[in-house]
Amino acid sequence: MSAHVIVLPGGGYEVHAAHEAEPIVDWLSGLGLEASVFRYPLNSRHPAPLAALQTEIRRLRDKGADTIGVVGFSAGGHLGGLAALAPDVDERTSVQFAVLGYAITSMETETYRPSQLILLGEDATPELRRSISLDALVTPSAPPFFLWHTAEDPYVPPEHTYRLAAALAADNVPHSVHVFPHGPHSLGLAHGAGEASTWTRFAESWIGEQTGTRTPHGA
């Protein structure tokens, strides 16, 4: 099995957070996984970021990757989730697993509104907002998800992860959910962040299960 993991840094669809980019690739490479950062279009209306990501997925598929996963943070987590849950996706743009950290999952809440304005504009209809809310896109055929968040996140509250987790559970989609009691937004690898720093250990085992590879904490 040839696997490749696409890393999608956060930044509210305005910037690409550096600590959620190459450091994440280094961590994944240390697990023996092929990984790369994808810097999707910023300050662009939907579906431009998703279309760009799907083009990258096709490129990696053409290079021989048969298992493609995404690891995304905040806005990057939203984009990774969109790719994983996109309706009518073909085999060449499909995503086999998704790891989302403190992801924006809903465009129907008032948080995080700046990303909504960038992607959808000021006058987006309720139907449009729902059409790119991850919880509304889940179907029984969705790939497995690993979700993590902190309960104290002031920018993207854990409600976002709870909404997606509830939708995954309702459709019996395999998923793992970790909500840690303490920690701010945008933790990245979360080194030195107390209990939240253990997310990588849980994710290592989980990713190993999805890719069939042996990681330091998984068979």
TAUR-V645952 format. One record per residue. N is the residue number from 1. PHI is phi in whole degrees, 0 to 359 (none if undefined). OMEGA is omega in degrees with one decimal (none if undefined). D_CENTER is the distance of its C-alpha to the mean C-alpha in whole Angstrom. Layout:
n=N phi=PHI omega=OMEGA d_center=D_CENTER
n=N phi=PHI omega=OMEGA d_center=D_CENTER
//
This chain:
n=1 phi=none omega=177.4 d_center=22
n=2 phi=258 omega=-176.3 d_center=20
n=3 phi=244 omega=175.4 d_center=17
n=4 phi=220 omega=179.9 d_center=15
n=5 phi=248 omega=177.6 d_center=11
n=6 phi=263 omega=-179.8 d_center=10
n=7 phi=261 omega=-176.2 d_center=8
n=8 phi=239 omega=-179.0 d_center=7
n=9 phi=292 omega=176.7 d_center=9
n=10 phi=276 omega=-178.6 d_center=9
n=11 phi=137 omega=174.0 d_center=13
n=12 phi=68 omega=-174.0 d_center=13
n=13 phi=64 omega=177.7 d_center=13
n=14 phi=252 omega=179.6 d_center=17
n=15 phi=220 omega=171.7 d_center=16
n=16 phi=250 omega=-177.6 d_center=14
n=17 phi=291 omega=-173.2 d_center=14
n=18 phi=297 omega=-176.3 d_center=16
n=19 phi=286 omega=176.5 d_center=15
n=20 phi=254 omega=-177.2 d_center=12
n=21 phi=243 omega=-176.1 d_center=13
n=22 phi=302 omega=176.4 d_center=16
n=23 phi=301 omega=178.2 d_center=16
n=24 phi=287 omega=175.7 d_center=13
n=25 phi=299 omega=179.2 d_center=14
n=26 phi=299 omega=177.7 d_center=17
n=27 phi=298 omega=-179.5 d_center=16
n=28 phi=293 omega=177.9 d_center=15
n=29 phi=297 omega=176.8 d_center=18
n=30 phi=295 omega=176.1 d_center=20
n=31 phi=269 omega=-179.1 d_center=19
n=32 phi=83 omega=-177.7 d_center=20
n=33 phi=254 omega=170.2 d_center=17
n=34 phi=285 omega=-177.9 d_center=17
n=35 phi=210 omega=178.1 d_center=14
n=36 phi=206 omega=175.4 d_center=14
n=37 phi=275 omega=171.4 d_center=13
n=38 phi=244 omega=179.5 d_center=12
n=39 phi=266 omega=-176.2 d_center=14
n=40 phi=289 omega=-179.8 d_center=13
n=41 phi=300 omega=178.8 d_center=16
n=42 phi=254 omega=177.9 d_center=16
n=43 phi=50 omega=-177.4 d_center=19
n=44 phi=236 omega=178.1 d_center=18
n=45 phi=284 omega=170.2 d_center=19
n=46 phi=299 omega=13.6 d_center=17
n=47 phi=257 omega=-174.5 d_center=16
n=48 phi=302 omega=179.0 d_center=17
n=49 phi=297 omega=179.9 d_center=13
n=50 phi=294 omega=179.8 d_center=12
n=51 phi=298 omega=178.9 d_center=16
n=52 phi=295 omega=178.8 d_center=15
n=53 phi=295 omega=179.4 d_center=12
n=54 phi=294 omega=174.4 d_center=14
n=55 phi=296 omega=177.2 d_center=17
n=56 phi=295 omega=177.5 d_center=15
n=57 phi=298 omega=177.9 d_center=14
n=58 phi=298 omega=179.1 d_center=18
n=59 phi=298 omega=179.5 d_center=19
n=60 phi=292 omega=177.8 d_center=18
n=61 phi=296 omega=179.5 d_center=19
n=62 phi=294 omega=178.5 d_center=22
n=63 phi=275 omega=173.5 d_center=22
n=64 phi=116 omega=178.7 d_center=22
n=65 phi=285 omega=177.4 d_center=19
n=66 phi=259 omega=174.3 d_center=19
n=67 phi=240 omega=-179.8 d_center=16
n=68 phi=239 omega=175.5 d_center=13
n=69 phi=243 omega=175.1 d_center=9
n=70 phi=237 omega=170.8 d_center=6
n=71 phi=237 omega=-174.3 d_center=5
n=72 phi=231 omega=-178.1 d_center=3
n=73 phi=235 omega=175.5 d_center=6
n=74 phi=53 omega=178.3 d_center=8
n=75 phi=296 omega=175.3 d_center=8
n=76 phi=296 omega=174.8 d_center=6
n=77 phi=292 omega=176.1 d_center=3
n=78 phi=299 omega=-179.0 d_center=6
n=79 phi=295 omega=177.3 d_center=7
n=80 phi=299 omega=177.2 d_center=4
n=81 phi=295 omega=176.6 d_center=5
n=82 phi=300 omega=179.8 d_center=8
n=83 phi=296 omega=-178.2 d_center=9
n=84 phi=290 omega=-173.2 d_center=9
n=85 phi=249 omega=-175.6 d_center=11
n=86 phi=303 omega=177.6 d_center=13
n=87 phi=291 omega=176.3 d_center=17
n=88 phi=60 omega=178.4 d_center=19
n=89 phi=287 omega=177.5 d_center=17
n=90 phi=265 omega=-173.7 d_center=19
n=91 phi=299 omega=-175.7 d_center=19
n=92 phi=287 omega=178.7 d_center=19
n=93 phi=249 omega=-177.4 d_center=15
n=94 phi=285 omega=177.0 d_center=14
n=95 phi=245 omega=-175.0 d_center=11
n=96 phi=268 omega=174.4 d_center=12
n=97 phi=199 omega=-177.3 d_center=9
n=98 phi=222 omega=173.9 d_center=6
n=99 phi=245 omega=-175.1 d_center=5
n=100 phi=240 omega=176.8 d_center=3
n=101 phi=256 omega=-179.7 d_center=6
n=102 phi=36 omega=-172.2 d_center=9
n=103 phi=281 omega=164.3 d_center=6
n=104 phi=287 omega=-179.5 d_center=9
n=105 phi=247 omega=-176.0 d_center=9
n=106 phi=241 omega=171.9 d_center=13
n=107 phi=261 omega=179.7 d_center=15
n=108 phi=261 omega=175.8 d_center=18
n=109 phi=273 omega=176.9 d_center=18
n=110 phi=272 omega=177.8 d_center=20
n=111 phi=232 omega=-1.6 d_center=17
n=112 phi=261 omega=-169.7 d_center=15
n=113 phi=295 omega=-179.9 d_center=18
n=114 phi=306 omega=178.6 d_center=18
n=115 phi=292 omega=176.6 d_center=15
n=116 phi=300 omega=-177.9 d_center=17
n=117 phi=295 omega=179.5 d_center=20
n=118 phi=294 omega=-174.1 d_center=18
n=119 phi=284 omega=-167.7 d_center=17
n=120 phi=240 omega=-177.8 d_center=19
n=121 phi=87 omega=-173.6 d_center=22
n=122 phi=290 omega=-170.4 d_center=25
n=123 phi=251 omega=-179.7 d_center=26
n=124 phi=297 omega=179.1 d_center=23
n=125 phi=285 omega=174.8 d_center=24
n=126 phi=304 omega=-179.9 d_center=23
n=127 phi=294 omega=179.3 d_center=23
n=128 phi=293 omega=179.0 d_center=20
n=129 phi=298 omega=-179.6 d_center=18
n=130 phi=289 omega=-174.8 d_center=18
n=131 phi=293 omega=175.0 d_center=17
n=132 phi=239 omega=169.8 d_center=14
n=133 phi=268 omega=-170.6 d_center=13
n=134 phi=299 omega=-177.9 d_center=10
n=135 phi=297 omega=180.0 d_center=13
n=136 phi=278 omega=-175.6 d_center=16
n=137 phi=259 omega=-177.2 d_center=14
n=138 phi=293 omega=172.2 d_center=14
n=139 phi=228 omega=178.9 d_center=17
n=140 phi=300 omega=-179.6 d_center=18
n=141 phi=268 omega=-179.7 d_center=17
n=142 phi=297 omega=177.9 d_center=13
n=143 phi=285 omega=178.2 d_center=12
n=144 phi=296 omega=179.6 d_center=11
n=145 phi=234 omega=168.3 d_center=9
n=146 phi=243 omega=-175.7 d_center=9
n=147 phi=239 omega=172.0 d_center=8
n=148 phi=217 omega=-173.0 d_center=10
n=149 phi=200 omega=168.6 d_center=12
n=150 phi=240 omega=-177.3 d_center=15
n=151 phi=292 omega=-176.4 d_center=18
n=152 phi=267 omega=-175.0 d_center=19
n=153 phi=304 omega=-176.3 d_center=17
n=154 phi=275 omega=-175.1 d_center=19
n=155 phi=266 omega=175.6 d_center=17
n=156 phi=238 omega=-175.2 d_center=14
n=157 phi=300 omega=-179.0 d_center=16
n=158 phi=298 omega=174.3 d_center=14
n=159 phi=309 omega=-179.1 d_center=16
n=160 phi=298 omega=178.7 d_center=12
n=161 phi=290 omega=179.0 d_center=11
n=162 phi=299 omega=179.8 d_center=14
n=163 phi=300 omega=-178.8 d_center=14
n=164 phi=292 omega=180.0 d_center=11
n=165 phi=299 omega=179.9 d_center=13
n=166 phi=296 omega=179.1 d_center=16
n=167 phi=293 omega=177.3 d_center=16
n=168 phi=297 omega=179.7 d_center=14
n=169 phi=296 omega=-178.1 d_center=17
n=170 phi=297 omega=-179.3 d_center=20
n=171 phi=256 omega=176.4 d_center=19
n=172 phi=58 omega=176.5 d_center=19
n=173 phi=273 omega=179.2 d_center=16
n=174 phi=302 omega=-179.5 d_center=15
n=175 phi=201 omega=174.9 d_center=13
n=176 phi=233 omega=-175.2 d_center=13
n=177 phi=230 omega=178.0 d_center=13
n=178 phi=226 omega=175.6 d_center=14
n=179 phi=243 omega=-176.5 d_center=15
n=180 phi=268 omega=-171.7 d_center=17
n=181 phi=293 omega=-172.4 d_center=20
n=182 phi=232 omega=175.4 d_center=21
n=183 phi=132 omega=179.9 d_center=19
n=184 phi=278 omega=173.6 d_center=18
n=185 phi=285 omega=170.4 d_center=15
n=186 phi=65 omega=-177.8 d_center=13
n=187 phi=281 omega=-176.2 d_center=14
n=188 phi=61 omega=179.0 d_center=12
n=189 phi=290 omega=173.3 d_center=14
n=190 phi=65 omega=176.2 d_center=16
n=191 phi=300 omega=178.3 d_center=19
n=192 phi=74 omega=-176.6 d_center=22
n=193 phi=260 omega=177.4 d_center=20
n=194 phi=71 omega=-175.4 d_center=22
n=195 phi=301 omega=-179.3 d_center=21
n=196 phi=299 omega=-179.3 d_center=17
n=197 phi=293 omega=-179.5 d_center=18
n=198 phi=280 omega=-177.1 d_center=18
n=199 phi=300 omega=-177.5 d_center=14
n=200 phi=293 omega=179.1 d_center=14
n=201 phi=295 omega=177.3 d_center=17
n=202 phi=298 omega=-177.2 d_center=16
n=203 phi=293 omega=180.0 d_center=13
n=204 phi=302 omega=179.2 d_center=15
n=205 phi=297 omega=-177.2 d_center=17
n=206 phi=293 omega=179.2 d_center=14
n=207 phi=297 omega=176.9 d_center=13
n=208 phi=302 omega=178.1 d_center=17
n=209 phi=294 omega=-176.6 d_center=17
n=210 phi=286 omega=-173.9 d_center=15
n=211 phi=259 omega=-177.3 d_center=17
n=212 phi=71 omega=179.7 d_center=20
n=213 phi=253 omega=177.9 d_center=20
n=214 phi=269 omega=178.2 d_center=22
n=215 phi=246 omega=-179.4 d_center=20
n=216 phi=303 omega=-178.8 d_center=22
n=217 phi=242 omega=179.6 d_center=21
n=218 phi=212 omega=-178.8 d_center=21
n=219 phi=272 omega=none d_center=23
//
